[in-house]
Amino acid sequence: MSEDVLGFSSHDWRKNTDDAVIEDGEHILKVNDSRVLFKNPKTLREESVDVSRLVRVYVNNKETHKRSVK
């Protein structure tokens, strides 16, 4: 699998979020280095998701209008 200049494979969504950040007023975190930890309300199990994956899902849903994305 080939990699581009940034070191991401051609199928890696993180290349699109390399300059994206999370800010909470005090801190700024790089999206590609961040994960969301949460308890799944359906299974009640703790889960973890890459923030870059959440951005990808948001963009895909907004473009295809499959779900209501605000």
ZIRAPE-V118438 format. One record per backbone hydrogen bond with DSSP energy under -1.0 kcal/mol. NH is the residue of the N-H (numbers start at 1). CO is the residue of the C=O. E is the energy in kcal/mol with one decimal. If there is no record, write none. Layout:
# ZIRAPE-V118438
nh & co & e
NH & CO & E
NH & CO & E
This chain:
# ZIRAPE-V118438
nh & co & e
4 & 8 & -2.3
7 & 4 & -1.7
10 & 2 & -1.1
12 & 9 & -1.6
15 & 12 & -1.4
16 & 13 & -2.6
20 & 17 & -1.2
22 & 29 & -3.0
24 & 27 & -1.7
29 & 22 & -2.7
31 & 20 & -2.2
33 & 30 & -1.2
34 & 31 & -1.8
36 & 49 & -2.9
38 & 47 & -2.4
40 & 45 & -2.9
44 & 40 & -2.9
47 & 38 & -3.4
49 & 36 & -2.1
51 & 34 & -2.2
54 & 50 & -1.4
55 & 51 & -2.1
56 & 52 & -2.1
57 & 53 & -2.4
58 & 54 & -2.3
59 & 55 & -2.7
60 & 56 & -2.7
61 & 57 & -2.6
62 & 58 & -2.5
63 & 59 & -2.4
64 & 60 & -1.9
65 & 61 & -1.3
